[in-house]
Amino acid sequence: MTDPTCKACQGSWPREDHFIADLSLSRAYLHDDQFFPGWTVVVFKRHATELFHLAPTERILLMEDVSRIAKILAQIYEAKKINYELLGNQLPHIHWHVIPRLATDPAPLEPVWRVPHEPLFRSGVEIQSAVQLLQSAIQTTR
C-alpha cells in the first residue's frame, strides 16, 4: 500500500544516495544532517502512519530492524547512548530516527531537535564512505 502524496512512498525522501540497507520490513538511510554523526533513519517499506496500524508481527519485525541498526551504530560510532525518535508530524509515514549520542556530544541531555546547530551536510564521498562502513557492519552483524 502506498500513498501518492507521501514523500517516502514517492521515493523523494530519504535520499537514495544515502541508502544503507534493505532490512526485513524497512530500509535504512543516513540522514541528510550529520551534525550528530551516524544519524540514521529506518523507514517502513509500506505506507502506514501509526504503530497500531501494523500487525503485531510487523511491529516486532520493525523493532528488530531498528534494534539491529542501533546496535551497529553503537559499535561503529562508540555511542554512549542511542536516541530513538518516531514522530511523523512532518512526514506522516512510519520512520524511526536512530541517533548515536557520542562522548563529544554538545548537549548530551537534550533531544537532538532542541540542540541549536547548522545542519551538517557531508560531501558525497564522505556519505558514501559512511554508508559503506555501515553496509559492511550489517553484513557481519546479526
Rosetta constraint file for C-alpha pairs under 8 A:
AtomPair CA 1 CA 46 HARMONIC 5.72 0.50
AtomPair CA 1 CA 47 HARMONIC 5.78 0.50
AtomPair CA 2 CA 6 HARMONIC 7.86 0.50
AtomPair CA 2 CA 9 HARMONIC 5.69 0.50
AtomPair CA 2 CA 46 HARMONIC 6.18 0.50
AtomPair CA 2 CA 47 HARMONIC 5.03 0.50
AtomPair CA 3 CA 9 HARMONIC 6.09 0.50
AtomPair CA 3 CA 10 HARMONIC 7.88 0.50
AtomPair CA 3 CA 47 HARMONIC 6.40 0.50
AtomPair CA 4 CA 9 HARMONIC 6.68 0.50
AtomPair CA 4 CA 10 HARMONIC 6.37 0.50
AtomPair CA 5 CA 9 HARMONIC 7.76 0.50
AtomPair CA 5 CA 10 HARMONIC 7.41 0.50
AtomPair CA 6 CA 10 HARMONIC 6.12 0.50
AtomPair CA 6 CA 91 HARMONIC 7.49 0.50
AtomPair CA 6 CA 92 HARMONIC 7.46 0.50
AtomPair CA 6 CA 93 HARMONIC 7.31 0.50
AtomPair CA 7 CA 11 HARMONIC 6.14 0.50
AtomPair CA 7 CA 12 HARMONIC 5.25 0.50
AtomPair CA 7 CA 13 HARMONIC 5.48 0.50
AtomPair CA 7 CA 91 HARMONIC 7.51 0.50
AtomPair CA 8 CA 12 HARMONIC 6.20 0.50
AtomPair CA 8 CA 13 HARMONIC 5.06 0.50
AtomPair CA 8 CA 14 HARMONIC 6.83 0.50
AtomPair CA 8 CA 43 HARMONIC 7.86 0.50
AtomPair CA 8 CA 93 HARMONIC 6.95 0.50
AtomPair CA 9 CA 46 HARMONIC 7.42 0.50
AtomPair CA 9 CA 47 HARMONIC 6.67 0.50
AtomPair CA 11 CA 16 HARMONIC 7.89 0.50
AtomPair CA 14 CA 18 HARMONIC 7.40 0.50
AtomPair CA 14 CA 29 HARMONIC 6.87 0.50
AtomPair CA 14 CA 31 HARMONIC 7.33 0.50
AtomPair CA 14 CA 32 HARMONIC 7.97 0.50
AtomPair CA 15 CA 19 HARMONIC 7.08 0.50
AtomPair CA 15 CA 29 HARMONIC 7.65 0.50
AtomPair CA 15 CA 32 HARMONIC 7.71 0.50
AtomPair CA 16 CA 29 HARMONIC 7.84 0.50
AtomPair CA 17 CA 128 HARMONIC 7.78 0.50
AtomPair CA 18 CA 29 HARMONIC 5.17 0.50
AtomPair CA 18 CA 30 HARMONIC 5.16 0.50
AtomPair CA 18 CA 31 HARMONIC 7.31 0.50
AtomPair CA 18 CA 32 HARMONIC 7.84 0.50
AtomPair CA 18 CA 127 HARMONIC 6.77 0.50
AtomPair CA 18 CA 128 HARMONIC 7.36 0.50
AtomPair CA 18 CA 131 HARMONIC 6.80 0.50
AtomPair CA 19 CA 27 HARMONIC 7.63 0.50
AtomPair CA 19 CA 28 HARMONIC 6.20 0.50
AtomPair CA 19 CA 29 HARMONIC 4.38 0.50
AtomPair CA 19 CA 30 HARMONIC 6.66 0.50
AtomPair CA 19 CA 131 HARMONIC 7.13 0.50
AtomPair CA 20 CA 27 HARMONIC 7.51 0.50
AtomPair CA 20 CA 28 HARMONIC 5.28 0.50
AtomPair CA 20 CA 29 HARMONIC 5.03 0.50
AtomPair CA 20 CA 30 HARMONIC 6.94 0.50
AtomPair CA 20 CA 131 HARMONIC 5.50 0.50
AtomPair CA 20 CA 132 HARMONIC 7.59 0.50
AtomPair CA 20 CA 134 HARMONIC 6.72 0.50
AtomPair CA 20 CA 135 HARMONIC 5.87 0.50
AtomPair CA 21 CA 27 HARMONIC 5.69 0.50
AtomPair CA 21 CA 28 HARMONIC 5.22 0.50
AtomPair CA 21 CA 29 HARMONIC 7.21 0.50
AtomPair CA 21 CA 135 HARMONIC 6.63 0.50
AtomPair CA 21 CA 138 HARMONIC 7.86 0.50
AtomPair CA 22 CA 26 HARMONIC 6.38 0.50
AtomPair CA 22 CA 27 HARMONIC 4.59 0.50
AtomPair CA 22 CA 28 HARMONIC 6.60 0.50
AtomPair CA 23 CA 27 HARMONIC 5.51 0.50
AtomPair CA 23 CA 28 HARMONIC 7.35 0.50
AtomPair CA 23 CA 65 HARMONIC 6.29 0.50
AtomPair CA 24 CA 61 HARMONIC 6.88 0.50
AtomPair CA 24 CA 62 HARMONIC 7.47 0.50
AtomPair CA 24 CA 65 HARMONIC 6.76 0.50
AtomPair CA 25 CA 44 HARMONIC 6.01 0.50
AtomPair CA 25 CA 45 HARMONIC 5.79 0.50
AtomPair CA 25 CA 58 HARMONIC 7.43 0.50
AtomPair CA 25 CA 61 HARMONIC 6.77 0.50
AtomPair CA 25 CA 62 HARMONIC 5.97 0.50
AtomPair CA 25 CA 65 HARMONIC 7.44 0.50
AtomPair CA 26 CA 42 HARMONIC 6.21 0.50
AtomPair CA 26 CA 43 HARMONIC 5.21 0.50
AtomPair CA 26 CA 44 HARMONIC 4.28 0.50
AtomPair CA 26 CA 45 HARMONIC 4.86 0.50
AtomPair CA 26 CA 62 HARMONIC 6.86 0.50
AtomPair CA 26 CA 65 HARMONIC 6.99 0.50
AtomPair CA 27 CA 42 HARMONIC 5.61 0.50
AtomPair CA 27 CA 43 HARMONIC 5.28 0.50
AtomPair CA 27 CA 44 HARMONIC 6.64 0.50
AtomPair CA 27 CA 45 HARMONIC 6.63 0.50
AtomPair CA 28 CA 40 HARMONIC 6.81 0.50
AtomPair CA 28 CA 41 HARMONIC 5.71 0.50
AtomPair CA 28 CA 42 HARMONIC 4.43 0.50
AtomPair CA 28 CA 43 HARMONIC 6.32 0.50
AtomPair CA 28 CA 69 HARMONIC 7.84 0.50
AtomPair CA 29 CA 40 HARMONIC 5.60 0.50
AtomPair CA 29 CA 41 HARMONIC 5.37 0.50
AtomPair CA 29 CA 42 HARMONIC 6.55 0.50
AtomPair CA 30 CA 38 HARMONIC 6.79 0.50
AtomPair CA 30 CA 39 HARMONIC 6.07 0.50
AtomPair CA 30 CA 40 HARMONIC 4.38 0.50
AtomPair CA 30 CA 41 HARMONIC 6.25 0.50
AtomPair CA 30 CA 127 HARMONIC 7.82 0.50
AtomPair CA 30 CA 131 HARMONIC 7.22 0.50
AtomPair CA 31 CA 38 HARMONIC 7.93 0.50
AtomPair CA 31 CA 39 HARMONIC 5.56 0.50
AtomPair CA 31 CA 40 HARMONIC 5.07 0.50
AtomPair CA 31 CA 41 HARMONIC 6.01 0.50
AtomPair CA 32 CA 120 HARMONIC 7.76 0.50
AtomPair CA 32 CA 121 HARMONIC 6.05 0.50
AtomPair CA 32 CA 122 HARMONIC 7.90 0.50
AtomPair CA 33 CA 39 HARMONIC 7.45 0.50
AtomPair CA 33 CA 119 HARMONIC 5.10 0.50
AtomPair CA 33 CA 120 HARMONIC 5.02 0.50
AtomPair CA 33 CA 121 HARMONIC 5.41 0.50
AtomPair CA 33 CA 122 HARMONIC 7.85 0.50
AtomPair CA 34 CA 38 HARMONIC 6.55 0.50
AtomPair CA 34 CA 39 HARMONIC 6.07 0.50
AtomPair CA 34 CA 119 HARMONIC 7.09 0.50
AtomPair CA 34 CA 120 HARMONIC 5.15 0.50
AtomPair CA 34 CA 121 HARMONIC 6.18 0.50
AtomPair CA 34 CA 122 HARMONIC 6.87 0.50
AtomPair CA 35 CA 117 HARMONIC 7.65 0.50
AtomPair CA 35 CA 118 HARMONIC 7.81 0.50
AtomPair CA 35 CA 119 HARMONIC 6.07 0.50
AtomPair CA 35 CA 120 HARMONIC 4.85 0.50
AtomPair CA 35 CA 121 HARMONIC 7.87 0.50
AtomPair CA 36 CA 99 HARMONIC 7.03 0.50
AtomPair CA 36 CA 100 HARMONIC 7.03 0.50
AtomPair CA 36 CA 101 HARMONIC 7.08 0.50
AtomPair CA 36 CA 105 HARMONIC 7.72 0.50
AtomPair CA 37 CA 77 HARMONIC 7.57 0.50
AtomPair CA 37 CA 99 HARMONIC 7.94 0.50
AtomPair CA 37 CA 100 HARMONIC 7.01 0.50
AtomPair CA 38 CA 73 HARMONIC 6.58 0.50
AtomPair CA 38 CA 77 HARMONIC 7.04 0.50
AtomPair CA 38 CA 99 HARMONIC 6.59 0.50
AtomPair CA 38 CA 100 HARMONIC 6.25 0.50
AtomPair CA 38 CA 130 HARMONIC 7.83 0.50
AtomPair CA 39 CA 97 HARMONIC 7.12 0.50
AtomPair CA 39 CA 98 HARMONIC 6.03 0.50
AtomPair CA 39 CA 99 HARMONIC 4.51 0.50
AtomPair CA 39 CA 100 HARMONIC 6.42 0.50
AtomPair CA 40 CA 97 HARMONIC 5.89 0.50
AtomPair CA 40 CA 98 HARMONIC 5.22 0.50
AtomPair CA 40 CA 99 HARMONIC 6.27 0.50
AtomPair CA 41 CA 95 HARMONIC 6.47 0.50
AtomPair CA 41 CA 96 HARMONIC 5.46 0.50
AtomPair CA 41 CA 97 HARMONIC 4.57 0.50
AtomPair CA 41 CA 98 HARMONIC 5.99 0.50
AtomPair CA 42 CA 65 HARMONIC 7.79 0.50
AtomPair CA 42 CA 66 HARMONIC 6.55 0.50
AtomPair CA 42 CA 95 HARMONIC 5.40 0.50
AtomPair CA 42 CA 96 HARMONIC 5.05 0.50
AtomPair CA 42 CA 97 HARMONIC 6.56 0.50
AtomPair CA 42 CA 98 HARMONIC 7.41 0.50
AtomPair CA 43 CA 93 HARMONIC 7.90 0.50
AtomPair CA 43 CA 94 HARMONIC 6.33 0.50
AtomPair CA 43 CA 95 HARMONIC 4.23 0.50
AtomPair CA 43 CA 96 HARMONIC 6.51 0.50
AtomPair CA 44 CA 48 HARMONIC 7.78 0.50
AtomPair CA 44 CA 62 HARMONIC 7.46 0.50
AtomPair CA 44 CA 93 HARMONIC 7.56 0.50
AtomPair CA 44 CA 94 HARMONIC 5.67 0.50
AtomPair CA 44 CA 95 HARMONIC 5.88 0.50
AtomPair CA 47 CA 93 HARMONIC 6.04 0.50
AtomPair CA 47 CA 94 HARMONIC 7.39 0.50
AtomPair CA 48 CA 53 HARMONIC 6.41 0.50
AtomPair CA 48 CA 54 HARMONIC 7.48 0.50
AtomPair CA 48 CA 92 HARMONIC 7.89 0.50
AtomPair CA 48 CA 93 HARMONIC 5.55 0.50
AtomPair CA 48 CA 94 HARMONIC 5.90 0.50
AtomPair CA 49 CA 53 HARMONIC 7.17 0.50
AtomPair CA 49 CA 88 HARMONIC 7.14 0.50
AtomPair CA 49 CA 92 HARMONIC 5.35 0.50
AtomPair CA 49 CA 93 HARMONIC 4.62 0.50
AtomPair CA 49 CA 94 HARMONIC 5.18 0.50
AtomPair CA 50 CA 54 HARMONIC 7.45 0.50
AtomPair CA 50 CA 93 HARMONIC 7.80 0.50
AtomPair CA 50 CA 94 HARMONIC 6.51 0.50
AtomPair CA 51 CA 59 HARMONIC 6.87 0.50
AtomPair CA 51 CA 94 HARMONIC 7.49 0.50
AtomPair CA 54 CA 58 HARMONIC 5.75 0.50
AtomPair CA 54 CA 59 HARMONIC 6.05 0.50
AtomPair CA 55 CA 59 HARMONIC 6.43 0.50
AtomPair CA 56 CA 60 HARMONIC 6.39 0.50
AtomPair CA 57 CA 61 HARMONIC 6.19 0.50
AtomPair CA 58 CA 62 HARMONIC 5.94 0.50
AtomPair CA 59 CA 63 HARMONIC 6.13 0.50
AtomPair CA 60 CA 64 HARMONIC 6.27 0.50
AtomPair CA 61 CA 65 HARMONIC 6.31 0.50
AtomPair CA 62 CA 66 HARMONIC 6.30 0.50
AtomPair CA 63 CA 67 HARMONIC 5.94 0.50
AtomPair CA 64 CA 68 HARMONIC 5.99 0.50
AtomPair CA 65 CA 69 HARMONIC 6.37 0.50
AtomPair CA 66 CA 70 HARMONIC 6.14 0.50
AtomPair CA 66 CA 96 HARMONIC 7.32 0.50
AtomPair CA 66 CA 98 HARMONIC 7.50 0.50
AtomPair CA 67 CA 71 HARMONIC 6.12 0.50
AtomPair CA 68 CA 72 HARMONIC 6.43 0.50
AtomPair CA 68 CA 142 HARMONIC 7.17 0.50
AtomPair CA 69 CA 73 HARMONIC 6.13 0.50
AtomPair CA 69 CA 98 HARMONIC 7.70 0.50
AtomPair CA 69 CA 138 HARMONIC 7.88 0.50
AtomPair CA 70 CA 74 HARMONIC 6.01 0.50
AtomPair CA 70 CA 82 HARMONIC 6.75 0.50
AtomPair CA 70 CA 98 HARMONIC 6.38 0.50
AtomPair CA 70 CA 99 HARMONIC 7.92 0.50
AtomPair CA 70 CA 100 HARMONIC 7.81 0.50
AtomPair CA 71 CA 75 HARMONIC 6.29 0.50
AtomPair CA 72 CA 76 HARMONIC 6.10 0.50
AtomPair CA 72 CA 134 HARMONIC 7.29 0.50
AtomPair CA 72 CA 137 HARMONIC 6.55 0.50
AtomPair CA 72 CA 138 HARMONIC 7.06 0.50
AtomPair CA 72 CA 141 HARMONIC 7.47 0.50
AtomPair CA 73 CA 77 HARMONIC 5.74 0.50
AtomPair CA 73 CA 78 HARMONIC 7.67 0.50
AtomPair CA 73 CA 79 HARMONIC 7.34 0.50
AtomPair CA 73 CA 100 HARMONIC 6.39 0.50
AtomPair CA 73 CA 134 HARMONIC 7.76 0.50
AtomPair CA 74 CA 78 HARMONIC 5.29 0.50
AtomPair CA 74 CA 79 HARMONIC 4.71 0.50
AtomPair CA 74 CA 80 HARMONIC 7.62 0.50
AtomPair CA 74 CA 81 HARMONIC 7.49 0.50
AtomPair CA 74 CA 82 HARMONIC 6.90 0.50
AtomPair CA 74 CA 100 HARMONIC 6.34 0.50
AtomPair CA 75 CA 79 HARMONIC 7.03 0.50
AtomPair CA 76 CA 134 HARMONIC 7.84 0.50
AtomPair CA 77 CA 100 HARMONIC 7.00 0.50
AtomPair CA 77 CA 102 HARMONIC 7.31 0.50
AtomPair CA 78 CA 102 HARMONIC 6.87 0.50
AtomPair CA 79 CA 100 HARMONIC 5.30 0.50
AtomPair CA 79 CA 101 HARMONIC 5.36 0.50
AtomPair CA 79 CA 102 HARMONIC 4.74 0.50
AtomPair CA 79 CA 103 HARMONIC 7.15 0.50
AtomPair CA 80 CA 100 HARMONIC 7.54 0.50
AtomPair CA 80 CA 101 HARMONIC 5.88 0.50
AtomPair CA 80 CA 102 HARMONIC 5.41 0.50
AtomPair CA 80 CA 103 HARMONIC 6.25 0.50
AtomPair CA 81 CA 100 HARMONIC 6.16 0.50
AtomPair CA 81 CA 101 HARMONIC 5.21 0.50
AtomPair CA 81 CA 102 HARMONIC 7.12 0.50
AtomPair CA 82 CA 98 HARMONIC 6.75 0.50
AtomPair CA 82 CA 99 HARMONIC 5.54 0.50
AtomPair CA 82 CA 100 HARMONIC 4.58 0.50
AtomPair CA 82 CA 101 HARMONIC 5.77 0.50
AtomPair CA 83 CA 97 HARMONIC 7.70 0.50
AtomPair CA 83 CA 98 HARMONIC 5.78 0.50
AtomPair CA 83 CA 99 HARMONIC 4.99 0.50
AtomPair CA 83 CA 100 HARMONIC 6.39 0.50
AtomPair CA 83 CA 101 HARMONIC 7.07 0.50
AtomPair CA 84 CA 96 HARMONIC 6.58 0.50
AtomPair CA 84 CA 97 HARMONIC 5.63 0.50
AtomPair CA 84 CA 98 HARMONIC 4.86 0.50
AtomPair CA 84 CA 99 HARMONIC 6.50 0.50
AtomPair CA 85 CA 96 HARMONIC 5.52 0.50
AtomPair CA 85 CA 97 HARMONIC 4.91 0.50
AtomPair CA 85 CA 98 HARMONIC 6.70 0.50
AtomPair CA 86 CA 94 HARMONIC 7.19 0.50
AtomPair CA 86 CA 95 HARMONIC 6.21 0.50
AtomPair CA 86 CA 96 HARMONIC 4.84 0.50
AtomPair CA 86 CA 97 HARMONIC 6.49 0.50
AtomPair CA 87 CA 95 HARMONIC 7.90 0.50
AtomPair CA 87 CA 96 HARMONIC 7.82 0.50
AtomPair CA 88 CA 92 HARMONIC 4.44 0.50
AtomPair CA 88 CA 93 HARMONIC 6.10 0.50
AtomPair CA 88 CA 94 HARMONIC 6.58 0.50
AtomPair CA 88 CA 95 HARMONIC 7.36 0.50
AtomPair CA 101 CA 105 HARMONIC 6.17 0.50
AtomPair CA 101 CA 108 HARMONIC 6.92 0.50
AtomPair CA 102 CA 108 HARMONIC 7.99 0.50
AtomPair CA 107 CA 115 HARMONIC 6.64 0.50
AtomPair CA 110 CA 114 HARMONIC 6.28 0.50
AtomPair CA 110 CA 115 HARMONIC 6.66 0.50
AtomPair CA 111 CA 115 HARMONIC 6.91 0.50
AtomPair CA 122 CA 126 HARMONIC 5.87 0.50
AtomPair CA 122 CA 127 HARMONIC 6.07 0.50
AtomPair CA 123 CA 127 HARMONIC 6.18 0.50
AtomPair CA 124 CA 128 HARMONIC 6.06 0.50
AtomPair CA 125 CA 129 HARMONIC 6.11 0.50
AtomPair CA 126 CA 130 HARMONIC 6.28 0.50
AtomPair CA 127 CA 131 HARMONIC 6.04 0.50
AtomPair CA 128 CA 132 HARMONIC 6.00 0.50
AtomPair CA 129 CA 133 HARMONIC 6.25 0.50
AtomPair CA 130 CA 134 HARMONIC 6.27 0.50
AtomPair CA 131 CA 135 HARMONIC 6.04 0.50
AtomPair CA 132 CA 136 HARMONIC 6.10 0.50
AtomPair CA 133 CA 137 HARMONIC 6.37 0.50
AtomPair CA 134 CA 138 HARMONIC 6.16 0.50
AtomPair CA 135 CA 139 HARMONIC 6.36 0.50
AtomPair CA 136 CA 140 HARMONIC 6.60 0.50
AtomPair CA 137 CA 141 HARMONIC 5.92 0.50
AtomPair CA 138 CA 142 HARMONIC 7.23 0.50
